[in-house]
Amino acid sequence: MRRLSKKKALSLVRELDAFPKVSESYVETSASGGTVSLIAFSAMALLAVLEFFVYRDTWMKYEYTVDKDFSSKLRINIDITVAMKCQHVGADILDMAETMITSSGLKYEPVIFDLTPQQRLWQRTLQLIQSRLREEHALQEVLYKTLLKGVPTALPPREDASVQPLSACRIHGHVYVNKVAGNLHITVGKPFQHPQGHAHIAAFVSHDTYNFSHRIDHLSFGEEIPGIINPLDGTEKITFNRHFCDSTTDNQMFQYFITVVPTRVNTYQISADTHQFSVTERERVINHAAGSHGVSGVFVKYDTSSLTVTVSEQHMPLWQFLVRLCGIIGGIFSTTGMLHGLVGFCFNIICCRFKLGVYRPIELHNQTNNHQIPPPAEDVPHE
């Protein structure tokens, strides 16, 4: 009974076979079929390799949510060099809440404004990258993927011991501010806070020393991430009085209007909270006689966005790669089989129509035999 039930089960399974086997004696091969098979196998191998490279690649996914964190502080990283002596300039931040943040977190370092050939090469390279980033926004994803792999984005130190006077001031460091709109001032005189507001002591600084040519080596918001290039990194502005001896161009105002967007970066190499920003630049000459009023200096006006951007690195899952690979192999196999059958069918129709190949008629030659067959004998009646 067990053997009988086992045989019935096997026969039932055989009837359900969706892949019936054909005996090799009934299979006919051809040169055209072999050529199509070779092309199909080559296409399968090529597309499989390309699909593997797609599987290894990653892409960045952007998600936008409302920023609900208003109590935390915003970090501002500054590295700006001004072509004036440190005792003549001062930096501070004043936000919309009339909260003055002095430059206690910033350092004033006397330096030489002109760059060495190596530093100038670094700056030109950085400016070239900045121009490409403005044209090709997709390059920003490349920077996200290559975090901690690229060269440092900081200005390389000066190697030679120059005898030039230290006539410039490098203001660098970081400060923590409230997450509200504010203004970073770099202008003449040291800042101080008084009951009536905020001011800079500029009365003892001669107008002949005014020169707000500056270079922004680094300006970012939030946590510093190696490899990220910010929009103002490598920016250099030269006042007219460095090239023309005109006293009316000594006083200039440089303004940068910045919109800061909180950003969380999650890649396979790093996870950090930082901030992206967009910037609009404006500069003008201060000439009270011509009606152009204002204060000479460098002013960075920033405002925070109400949206948070989450940038996460995505990767194709293994099951999706296998499904796509099976689709490629099965699709090419089925398509080439149908094309081969269609071409063969059309070829047979053409050959049949024009009597070509196996459809050519065969001429029969009747051969006569030299032996004559005697006629049948007539029946003779018997008496």
Secondary structure, DSSP 8 states (H G I E B T S, - for coil): -HHHHHHHHHHHHHHT-SS----GGG----HHHHHHHHHHHHHHHHHHHHHHHHHH-EEEEEEEEE----SSEEEEEEEEEESS-GGGEEEEEEETT--EE-GGGEEEEEE-SS--HHHHHHHHHHHHHHHHHHH-TTHHHHHHHTTTTS---S-----S---S---EEEEEEEEEEESS-EEEEEEESEEEEETTEEEEE-TTS-GGG----EEEEEEEEES--TT---TTTTEEE--GGGTS--GGGS-EEEEEEEEEEEEEEE-SS-EEEEEEEEEEEEEEE-BGGGTB----EEEEEEEE-SEEEEEEEEE--HHHHHHHHHHHHHHHHHHHHHHHHHHHHHHHHHHHHTT-GGGS---------SS------------
